[in-house]
Amino acid sequence: PNRVLLGCFVLHYAHRALIFPLLIRAGKPTPFFTFVLALLFCVFNGYLQGRSLTAYAVYPAGWLGDLRFITGFLGWLIGMAINIHSDHILRNLRKPGETGYKIPRGGMFEYVSGANFFGEILEWFGFALACCTTESLAFALCSLFILGSRARQHHK
C-alpha cells in the first residue's frame, strides 16, 4: 500500500512538474513571491508525505482491498482526471492571439466554476482517505483552503 500511495503522489507531481509545463501556452508570469511560497509548500509537503509513507504509515494486510483505500483511490483517480481535463479546457479556451475574458464550458465546468480546483481538492481528499494518515489529511485541508480561496477569487 505504501508504494501504491506514494506512486499516486509522485504521479500527480510528475504530471504537474513535467507534462503540464510543456502543454501550457505563454500567459501571465507568476509573481516571484507566489512562486517561492508554492515551492516551499511543495518541498515541505513532499517531505511530509514521502516520510510518512516510507517510514511511519503501516497498513494491515489486505489494505488495498479495504473500502477506505478503494473509495479514496477512486476519489484520487477521478479528481486527477477532472483536474487534467479541466486544465485541457482552460488551455484551449482562447484561440491563438485572442484576449479577453471567456467562461469555460464542458466537463465539470458545467457544474462548478473552478473545475480544475475542484478536481485537485477531490484528488487530495481521496488520497487522504486512501492513506488514513494525519499528514495526508493535513495536505487535503491545506489544499481545500488554498485552492478553495483561489476558486472563490476566480468565480468572482
Salt bridges, closest charged atoms under 4 A:
ASP66 OD1 - ARG68 NE 2.95
ASP87 OD2 - ARG16 NH1 3.18
GLU98 OE1 - LYS102 NZ 3.25
GLU120 OE2 - HIS12 NE2 3.48
GLU120 OE1 - ARG16 NH2 3.52
GLU123 OE2 - HIS12 ND1 2.76
